[in-house]
Amino acid sequence: MPPSPTLRWSAYEHEHIERSSDWFWALGIIAVSVALVSVLFHNFFFAVIVAIAATVLGMIANIPPDLVEFEISDKGVRTGDTLHRFEEIISFWVDEERERPLLLVDTTKVMAPNLIIPIEHIDPRIVRAFLQERTTETRMKEPFSHKILEFFGL
């Protein structure tokens, strides 16, 4: 029996956006303003959370994304070291309408219910054809939360 085909590619987790010092100044000014208003309304806990969130956001915005290895085989979809077996996959969609095509995968896993996988260096039609033979194709949209994180460069 011939070995089953495997699709492999690597891509960055997200597109890295270089932030200017003005972006960090704006983040700081907004965070301090919101924290001060929170203190004026005697909501000290929220002020602390805003300060911590702004600090973490500023630190994460400077970190370039990791290069991740992706693989689709008869076993399932692998993202880095994590294998998502076809039994755990509800459906998929290949979004080719974007500048950078995405593979959207809906799974039964609690900690990773939606996978958003960038498709690079491989034809998205090949990915679609491979997955159509193994699981259900359902039209999906990129989650709004992912778009927000992408906006902040995370």
Order of alpha helices (4+ residues) and beta strands (2+ residues): beta-alpha-alpha-beta-beta-beta-beta-beta-beta-alpha-alpha
